[in-house]
Amino acid sequence: MGREKQQSCLNLLRRVYRSGGVSVPGDFKKDVFILLCRTLKIKDAEGKFFAEKTSATKEDMFNALLADESISTGRHEIQKTKIDAGKGAVLGRNVMEQIKADTEATQLPTWLTRVLEYG
């Protein structure tokens, strides 16, 4: 698989995860949908893998991607933790708030001195 095709598949997968499931991303070619479905072993409505020369539409493949259990679970987790999969977020808002609260509540031992500031 060429690097450009690989990047297109990753971009489509990001879009699937961010999607509200309403409309098919129109800026991807049909062969990218086919490649992504085949790579992830997504099956069509008849339970068959999408062929390279499938008669299925991009909408059919998009709906199959959204219906896949692992993708559905991932999308649910992303939406539940309010993470935008396209922004590279790793920790959710709740985790960051807890880290901040823990940091503010941390007490330094009396034997530990502050770092000297130079400048």
C-alpha positions as a printed NumPy array, in Angstrom:
array([[  0.   ,   0.   ,   0.   ],
       [  1.418,   3.374,  -0.983],
       [  2.076,   6.023,   1.637],
       [ -0.538,   8.353,   0.136],
       [ -3.225,   5.628,   0.263],
       [ -2.209,   4.769,   3.818],
       [ -2.567,   8.414,   4.877],
       [ -5.952,   8.645,   3.141],
       [ -7.151,   5.576,   5.072],
       [ -6.001,   7.09 ,   8.367],
       [ -7.712,  10.386,   7.542],
       [-10.935,   8.566,   6.661],
       [-10.767,   6.547,   9.875],
       [-10.321,   9.76 ,  11.902],
       [-13.344,  11.215,  10.145],
       [-15.388,   8.078,  10.914],
       [-14.508,   8.374,  14.62 ],
       [-15.418,  12.077,  14.728],
       [-18.551,  11.674,  12.65 ],
       [-22.01 ,  12.032,  14.079],
       [-22.97 ,   9.306,  11.622],
       [-25.126,  11.619,   9.542],
       [-23.33 ,  12.129,   6.247],
       [-20.7  ,  10.287,   4.275],
       [-17.359,  12.11 ,   3.976],
       [-17.488,  13.03 ,   0.301],
       [-13.859,  14.038,  -0.122],
       [-12.572,  10.442,  -0.132],
       [-12.504,   8.216,  -3.2  ],
       [-14.391,   4.941,  -3.233],
       [-11.172,   2.918,  -3.354],
       [-10.112,   4.436,   0.   ],
       [-13.391,   3.239,   1.557],
       [-12.823,  -0.219,   0.073],
       [ -9.234,  -0.357,   1.309],
       [-10.2  ,   0.738,   4.829],
       [-13.065,  -1.773,   5.012],
       [-10.831,  -4.579,   3.761],
       [ -7.997,  -3.638,   6.136],
       [-10.34 ,  -3.595,   9.138],
       [-12.145,  -6.736,   7.911],
       [-15.491,  -4.924,   7.754],
       [-18.243,  -6.938,   6.067],
       [-21.172,  -5.802,   3.972],
       [-24.852,  -6.329,   4.81 ],
       [-24.654,  -9.883,   3.409],
       [-21.735, -10.758,   5.691],
       [-19.148, -10.714,   2.9  ],
       [-15.94 ,  -8.695,   2.735],
       [-16.04 ,  -5.748,   0.356],
       [-14.428,  -6.731,  -2.95 ],
       [-12.074,  -4.435,  -4.836],
       [-14.694,  -4.006,  -7.551],
       [-17.736,  -3.881,  -5.297],
       [-21.083,  -2.511,  -6.361],
       [-21.53 ,  -1.117,  -2.848],
       [-21.67 ,   2.652,  -2.568],
       [-19.494,   4.803,  -0.31 ],
       [-22.582,   5.242,   1.871],
       [-22.927,   1.445,   2.219],
       [-19.299,   1.154,   3.316],
       [-19.549,   4.173,   5.631],
       [-22.603,   2.656,   7.333],
       [-20.792,  -0.688,   7.637],
       [-17.853,   1.088,   9.293],
       [-20.179,   2.863,  11.738],
       [-21.98 ,  -0.397,  12.515],
       [-18.761,  -2.299,  13.296],
       [-18.626,  -3.128,  17.02 ],
       [-15.032,  -2.027,  17.638],
       [-15.502,   1.276,  15.808],
       [-18.831,   1.868,  17.517],
       [-17.235,   1.274,  20.93 ],
       [-14.333,   3.595,  20.111],
       [-16.666,   6.339,  18.894],
       [-18.748,   6.007,  22.053],
       [-15.647,   6.307,  24.271],
       [-14.421,   9.36 ,  22.376],
       [-17.796,  11.07 ,  22.656],
       [-18.189,  10.085,  26.328],
       [-14.837,  11.56 ,  27.331],
       [-15.268,  14.604,  25.081],
       [-12.038,  13.871,  23.206],
       [-11.702,  15.183,  19.677],
       [ -9.934,  12.338,  17.904],
       [ -8.57 ,  14.698,  15.288],
       [ -6.773,  16.996,  17.723],
       [ -4.389,  14.399,  19.141],
       [ -5.898,  14.616,  22.642],
       [ -4.732,  11.847,  24.922],
       [ -6.248,  12.674,  28.298],
       [ -9.835,  13.764,  28.755],
       [-11.017,  16.897,  30.547],
       [-11.929,  14.975,  33.734],
       [ -8.463,  13.438,  33.994],
       [ -6.775,  16.811,  33.501],
       [ -8.973,  18.432,  36.166],
       [ -8.061,  15.654,  38.613],
       [ -4.339,  16.063,  37.865],
       [ -4.607,  19.802,  38.518],
       [ -6.45 ,  19.219,  41.815],
       [ -3.859,  16.652,  42.922],
       [ -0.995,  18.995,  42.01 ],
       [ -2.511,  21.86 ,  44.005],
       [ -3.063,  19.591,  47.014],
       [  0.508,  18.246,  46.992],
       [  2.596,  19.279,  49.992],
       [  6.362,  19.305,  49.773],
       [  8.348,  17.728,  52.646],
       [ 10.048,  20.234,  54.961],
       [ 13.517,  18.942,  54.068],
       [ 12.991,  19.721,  50.373],
       [ 14.038,  23.214,  49.317],
       [ 12.789,  25.176,  46.365],
       [ 14.744,  25.191,  43.139],
       [ 16.919,  28.243,  42.743],
       [ 15.891,  30.525,  39.928],
       [ 18.634,  31.926,  37.744],
       [ 18.076,  34.751,  35.451]])
